[in-house]
Amino acid sequence: MANPITTTGTTTDPISTQRIGGEPVSDWVSRHSTSVQSATPSGNKLTTTWKSAAGDKKKDTVRQSGESDADFLQRHVLEYVTAMLDAPPIS
């Protein structure tokens, strides 16, 4: 369990979620996303990193002008979950 999904750019950095033994990857990603969506951005960039079978992956999201915290967080979650479809996290 040495490969968490980790998000930075929040006031509670880092948000790091370990996979629980035997847990489906979709549940692991969902638990992480719930934590991210309840956080508060500390600035204008959010970064999520994870390890996939293809190596280390990273998704950066930059806040758009006038974007609320909630919308920014939701867009970041959508972007990294979409990236994870092509490169699923491994524990």
VMD Tcl script that draws the C-alpha trace (Angstrom):
set ca {
  {0.00 0.00 0.00}
  {2.88 2.35 -0.71}
  {1.28 4.22 -3.63}
  {-1.42 6.63 -2.45}
  {-3.43 9.01 -4.58}
  {-2.28 12.46 -3.44}
  {-3.66 15.94 -4.09}
  {-1.88 19.19 -3.24}
  {-2.92 22.82 -3.55}
  {-5.36 22.83 -0.62}
  {-5.27 24.31 2.85}
  {-4.94 20.77 4.28}
  {-2.05 19.55 2.08}
  {-1.45 16.87 1.26}
  {-4.69 14.96 0.82}
  {-3.41 11.42 0.52}
  {-5.58 8.31 0.21}
  {-4.25 4.78 0.57}
  {-6.04 1.85 -1.01}
  {-7.61 -0.49 1.51}
  {-6.71 -4.14 0.83}
  {-9.04 -5.70 -1.72}
  {-10.90 -2.44 -2.32}
  {-12.01 -1.85 -5.93}
  {-10.02 0.92 -7.62}
  {-13.25 2.84 -8.28}
  {-14.02 2.93 -4.53}
  {-10.48 4.08 -3.76}
  {-10.73 6.91 -6.30}
  {-14.19 7.82 -4.99}
  {-12.94 8.08 -1.39}
  {-10.10 10.32 -2.51}
  {-12.44 12.49 -4.58}
  {-14.79 12.95 -1.62}
  {-11.87 14.24 0.45}
  {-10.74 16.59 -2.31}
  {-14.22 18.01 -2.87}
  {-14.56 18.83 0.84}
  {-11.22 20.70 0.91}
  {-10.48 24.38 0.34}
  {-8.02 25.39 -2.38}
  {-5.04 27.35 -1.07}
  {-4.40 29.05 -4.39}
  {-5.01 28.73 -8.10}
  {-3.48 25.31 -8.87}
  {-4.43 21.80 -7.80}
  {-2.24 18.78 -8.51}
  {-3.11 15.11 -8.13}
  {-0.49 12.39 -8.46}
  {-0.75 8.61 -8.56}
  {1.19 5.58 -9.70}
  {-0.18 3.60 -12.63}
  {1.09 0.49 -14.42}
  {2.61 2.93 -16.93}
  {4.49 4.85 -14.22}
  {3.97 8.02 -12.20}
  {1.07 10.20 -13.35}
  {0.15 13.79 -12.55}
  {-2.81 16.02 -13.33}
  {-2.61 19.79 -12.81}
  {-5.65 22.05 -12.92}
  {-5.39 25.85 -12.95}
  {-8.29 27.95 -11.68}
  {-10.18 29.87 -14.33}
  {-10.94 33.54 -13.83}
  {-13.94 33.94 -11.52}
  {-14.19 30.21 -10.78}
  {-15.52 29.42 -7.30}
  {-13.67 27.06 -4.95}
  {-16.38 24.40 -5.35}
  {-16.35 24.60 -9.16}
  {-12.54 24.55 -9.23}
  {-12.41 21.45 -7.03}
  {-15.13 19.70 -9.01}
  {-13.39 20.42 -12.32}
  {-10.08 19.13 -10.96}
  {-11.73 15.90 -9.76}
  {-13.33 15.42 -13.19}
  {-9.99 16.00 -14.92}
  {-7.98 13.55 -12.83}
  {-10.72 10.89 -12.86}
  {-10.81 11.17 -16.66}
  {-7.02 10.78 -16.79}
  {-7.30 7.74 -14.53}
  {-9.51 6.00 -17.07}
  {-6.46 5.73 -19.34}
  {-3.94 5.15 -16.52}
  {-5.69 3.65 -13.47}
  {-3.95 3.98 -10.13}
  {-2.23 0.94 -8.67}
  {-1.45 0.34 -5.02}
}
mol new
graphics top color blue
foreach p $ca { graphics top sphere $p radius 0.5 }
foreach p [lrange $ca 0 end-1] q [lrange $ca 1 end] { graphics top cylinder $p $q radius 0.2 }
display resetview
